[in-house]
């Protein structure tokens, strides 16, 4: 069962605490898991038990997402702030330089943690930040449309849609290549997570000017991209490889933007290989 912990963060008004939700399982070297915008730690549920057989896995609700508290008023949702908060979280949990795997926004944060040498290895699944301006506008417009759709549907309608394969496709096919694999409960929970994400708009606003242009040195990096990613197109993986030339670039056949559900065995193997 997920737990909560208070994490210290520094603001312009002094030191504050932030309540962060996390799920911790398994034994072995620590592995931090970071989800994408509008999602929650349960995005990793399809691979958690596989990973936990070899790693001490900590899946986190990022600030302002899932059931983690929003950042204090006036604190920006930028890379520096959130990566600092994640570093403080690791300290509070007694985790020293974990491996990290992240998806989308979480992949960008994972790479930033690697650039700051706060982690042992990085696995980034369809990370944000390697887009052209046109690709970024397309992705952000799609995310905003998903958010509007999630907020406009009454909960009974979401629940009814989730009970059929066609309904789950309507709810989550933008981010999954195989939406029928999502359980009705998971489809409802992640749609509700998107509609209730207090950090959604601030995160998009902070991401408007983000481009990842720095190499990640002295930390092993794996970048993996789904062949059926419709949100961040797979050609962005080639750009990522040019920017981080020592990275291992892996194709995820048949997977969408959030690949953990589309092919759990493949994604778990990529993450474990990347953290060895």
N, C-alpha and C positions, 0 to 999 in steps of 0.2 A: 504494500500500500504506500502511495506517495506520502512524502513528509514535507515539512516546511522548515526553513532555517532563516534567521535574520542575518543579513550581510551588511557590513558597514560600507558606506559610500561617502565620498566627500562632495559637498555642494558649495555653491557660493555663500550659502547661509550656515556653513559649518558641517560637521559630521552628522549623517543621518543613517538610519537603518532601512533596509529593503527586505521584504519578505519574499523568499524564492521557494518555489515548489520543485521538488526533484524526486526521482525514483532511483533507488540504488539496489543493485543485484550483483551476485556473482563473486568470484574470487580471481585474483591475479593482478596484473598491472592495471592501474586505473585508466578508464576510457570515458571521456566526457562526450555526450551526444547532444547536439544542438539542432533544433528544428528550424523551419522556415517561417516567413512572415504569415501571421494569421493562423498558425498551427499551434500545436502543443506537444508535450513530450511524448504523448501516445503515438505520434507519427512513427516512432521507432519501435513500437510494440511488436510488429511482425518479426523483428530480428533480435529483440532483447535477449531472449533465452538462449539463442545460439551464441551470441556474443558473450553472455554471462558464463558460459561454460569455460571460457579462457581468460576473461577479463573481469575486473570489478567495474561494472558499468554504472554510470551516473547520467541519467537522462534528465534534462533541465527544461522547465518552462522559462523562457526568456522573459525579462522584465516587461510587463504590460501585455503578456500573452498567457494563455491557459489560466491557471489560478495564481500565478505570480503577480505581486503588486506592481502597479505602474511606477515608473520613476517619479521622484518628487517633482512638484511643479517647478518649471523653469530649468530642469535638467534635461539636456538634449539627448535624443536617442541616436547619437552618433557612434562611430566605431570606437573611438577612444573611451567614451563613457561606458559602453556596454562591455568591452573587453576588460576594462578595469574592474567592473562589477563581477565578471566571470572569474577573474584572477582572485578577487576577494572571496568569492564563493568557494573556490578550490581551497584557499587557506582555511576558511571556516570549517570545511569538511575534512581537513587534514590530508588533502591530496596534493602531492608535490609533483609538478610538471607531468600532468596526465597526457596520454594520447588523446587526440580529439578527432571526432568525425562530425561534420555538419552538412546540412542540406539547404541549398538556396541561400537565404540570409544567414543561416547557421554555417554554411560553407564559407561565406565571406568572413564571418567572425572567426572561424577556425583558422583560416589563412592569416588573419591579422594576429591571432594568438601565436601562430607559428613565426610570423615576422618579428614579433616581440620576444621570441624564444621563451615563451611561457609554457610550452608543451613539448613533448618528446617526438611526436609525429603528427601529421595532418592528413586526414582523408576528407576531401571536399566533393560532395555530390551535387552536380549542377550549381556551383557557387555563383552568387550574384557578383556584379562588378566587372564583368568582361564583355559588356555590351557596347554596341554603338549607340549613339543618341536615339536613333530611330527604334532600335531594339528595346532600349530602356522605356521609351514612351509606350510602345506596344505592351510590354510586360506590366507596366504600372497601370495602364488603362484596363488591362484584363483583370488585374488584382482588384482594382476599384469596382469593376463590374461584378466580380465574385462577391465582394463585400456587400454591395447594394442588394444583390440577389439573396444573400443569406439573411440580411436584415429585413428584407421585405416579406419573407415567407413566415407565416405563423408556425409555431412549433408543431401543432397537430399536422400541418401540411408536410413539414419536413419529415416527421415520423412516418406518415403515410407513404411518401415517396421512397423512403429508405427500405420499405418492405419488398420492393420489386427491383429486379436488375435494371430495368429501364429507368426507374426513379433514381437509383444510385448513380446511374450514368449522368442523369440530369444534374445531380447534386455535385459530383466530384470528378467528372471526366476531364476537366481542364488540367488537373494535376496528376491523374493516374492514367496509365495506358490500359489498365485492366480494372476498371472501377467495380466490376461485378465481384471481384475478390474481396472488396470491403464488406464487412458485416453491416447489417442495418444499424446496430448500436454504434459502430465506429463512424459511419456516415453521419449519423445524427450528432454525435459528440464533436466531430471536427467542423461541421457546419455551425454548430453553436459556438465553438471556439473562435471561428472567424467572425461571427456577428458580435461577439462580446469582447473582442481584443481591444483593450484600452490604448495600447501603444501602436495601433495600426497606422493611423494617419501621420503621427509624429515620425514613425520609422520610415514611411514613404517619403516624407518631406526631407528627412536627413539623408536619404539615399539618392536624392535627385542629382547630386553632383558627384556621386561616388564612382570612381574608376580604380580598380586595383592595378597599379602600374609598377609595383616594386617586386623584385625577386624575393624569395624566401630562402635564406641561406642557413646551412648547418642543421636543418630540420628536414627529415624525409617527408616528401609530399606526394600524395596520390590524388589525382583529379579524375573523377568518373562522371560520365554523362550518358543519360538515357537516349537511345536512338529514336524514341518517340516523345521526346520532351517538346511540348507545345507552348511552354511559357518562356523558357530561356533556350533558344535554339542551339543545337549541338555544335554548330560551327564556333560558338563561343569557347568551347573546350580547346580548340586549336589555338585560339588567341591566348588562352590561359597557359598553354604549353610554351608558347613563344616568350611569354613574360616570365614564366618560372621554368626555365629550360631543363632543370634537373628533375622536374616532376615526372611521375609515371602517369600517363594518360590512358585511361581504361574506358572502353565502350561497354555500355550496358544494353545489350540487344533486347528489344521489346519492352523497355522500361520508359515510363514517363518522367515528369519532373520530380515527383516524390517516389523514388524507385523501391523503397523498402517493402512496400506491399506488393508491387508488381512481380518481384523476384527475390524473395527473402534470402534464399540460399546463396544466390550470386552476390547480393549486396553484402551479406555477412562475410563472405569469403574475401571480398575486396577490402572491407574494413579491417578484418583480421590480418590479411597480408600487409596492408598499409601500416599496421601498428606493430609489426615484428621487427 
